[in-house]
């Protein structure tokens, strides 16, 4: 890095300045020229050239640019010296003076001899000094006063200018030190501002507090230094001004005025820097305070959400089904306890949501992060309240039903006991029968008073909310009520007949109760009644026809879109229903819809082909038309392929192939999916067209207004310009999937449905590939070949945090409080991390580009699907968690899609590694077993040659065993050299990782 060139300062040559062989007194010539005086100095010849040049250079740099441009006047005082010394001084000035000279005044030696020598020497050697300005030889101070006013000369030259050399050095040093202080202070403020701007906000409360404290301390320290610098400048300015206030006639010379102006300018610069810095600091401090508010809000949000989630889980785990009144009462008590416990958390959540609203109203910078959390809190509160209300409603209804069931059961048991307790012998008399009849009527009246039949109405009313257990108990209770009421009706009819007859003697019979009031009577199969009783029952049923009102109650007609659903309640014991679905939308109407969609597809395809033809013939071919060649703009020459891309290839495919196949499928629209599946490879040509589209649009912006295109549009009678027609292929490729969706809606469970579904998936995949390729071509900075990375599977933007184990990287990454915005590209072989940049071109819409930042080989990648604290986050880690990237997706759907795709890549690697492992095992077996088989064959051949009669000879000698040993050892050694990991992938919970396989 090149060092900054620092100007020469007084402190650098302080010793040379104190020697006073040259000085800048502040005097000016008549035209304002600065005067540099070389006073009498006996040791002038001893001054080194370097010291002389430094002093003269420094003195010439002090006056303003305007004064220095007029030219300097040099006064060389050599009155007490010899002429040789004067000659040497003039020669040194002529050879080293860096400024613009206007005049040189030389006070000659005062002694007569030296003066005579000077006169002769100047006449003979004037041209030897190489000065292009006049040199005036002065005999006395009065001659000097003729050129320079006395007020501009110091007292040693007979003037009245007040000049103190030591004070001049002191002022110059102070002014320059103050200038350096201002510069260093401004640099510190600027660097601090840069550090503040580049600081990424922390993600937790404590780190945010620490950062706020650290930045505030740095700000206060810089503020103190700034105040100290201002104080130094004001003190220096007072010292300069005090010189003029010593006497009434004392005025500042031009150099002193220049010093005063410099200090005032530096003070103004300090003030401006301070104001700008304070404005920036106030904004940064406000952002840090808002960040701290946000982190507190997020921390409270997490705590409240965890509490509410736990309460919601407990509420969902609370049963809403009880088998008795006591159980339902207990569940209602548990629900009340849970609601009381949740009341504090619900109120806290509502207050927290209100606090979030206040932050939003105060123009907080993270409104997009706060508002969803407020909505989430209110949603959770509403969900809990609604769920609690729903459970309370179900339990309350269930309690009411259970109480009714208990009343019905109690009534039935008491009724059965009443029937069993009526003595048969007492009922044989008229008085006894009437008394029993009154008991029966009185008890039957209690059923109406208790509204026992209301249980059925409640059951029908609460049917949706009740559980199957409660419904079953209700049906059982109602059936028993019907049975008991039927028994009462029969007893009532019998007693009524007996009470109307004359009493007659009968043989007393001991009563036999039907059931005990304390237990349910067992179910006894009914015996077959006599024929006469059956006949009477049949006549009774035949005469008892249902009324119109009963039929209306038994029928429930429900109308639904697309058909009418008729539900008819069966008569008899358990009841039931039968459903008849009458579809308004018949197969004929579906067929008509398919035909309509197919006709639309074919007609729009024909129109599309015609439009492509008009573009090629009316524009592309016109570029070669001699009549229009003079209208073609220079920027369009030899750019036909850039403007039109592979449009001719698209036209040829649709005109010769695809349109004809669609027309051939007109009679069977449901089979149109086959056309798309058959030509899915050819449809990939749209990817190349879309990749060229940005270049085409850029070229169109350069020359779209030319007379050439206007003439072509006029000839074609097009209402729209060419750029609108060049967009047609992009619109067309996205239109197919919409038509396939419509076709699929009216082709369910019919021929060709599977092909339609596959065709729709294919077209969606083509659109995705086209879209991904548009992003891929915008990648910059990647040194490799993107085509070598395999197929681009996914791409999208994410928030990314890093957590590495590397030493220097760890320190760097811990300082990264804010997530990085990265655009990820997933290939079969690699995962790219890029930074998205928006680039504006010629004032038109922004086109994104992706600056390559980092890459991970998929062979060393693992994923953790769930990250604590955020359901939209997942981890991508590398080389056994040496590098960990926490990725936050914009939604759960995006996260699940990416995790699934990465898992597929890892699974495919697993299968490839397994195949490699199996191949190695086969190679190992061949290496080990092939020599053994060869040995056996050799042994058999030797056996055949030595013993032809038996065909076998066993050699158990030591030589044979010794030959086998080294062979086995060698094979064993080779087999151990080829290894494969049987588990190249490890799967633990939701974590997938890839391991290397030694192949």
PyMOL commands that set and color helices and strands:
alter all, ss='L'
color gray80, all
select helices_A, chain A and resi 10-19+44-46+49-62+65-70+83-96+112-129+141-147+150-152+155-157+165-198+205-245+254-317+325-361+367-421+426-428+430-449+454-461+468-500+531-543+548-554+587-624+629-631+634-636+640-644+647-664+669-678+682-703+707-716+722-726+728-745+753-776+786-789+807-814+858-860+892-946+958-977
alter helices_A, ss='H'
color red, helices_A
select strands_A, chain A and resi 35-38+72-77+101-107+135-138+555-560+563-569+577-583+779-780+792-802+820-827+830-839+847-857+861-864+873-878+883-888+985-988+991-994
alter strands_A, ss='S'
color yellow, strands_A
deselect
rebuild
show_as cartoon
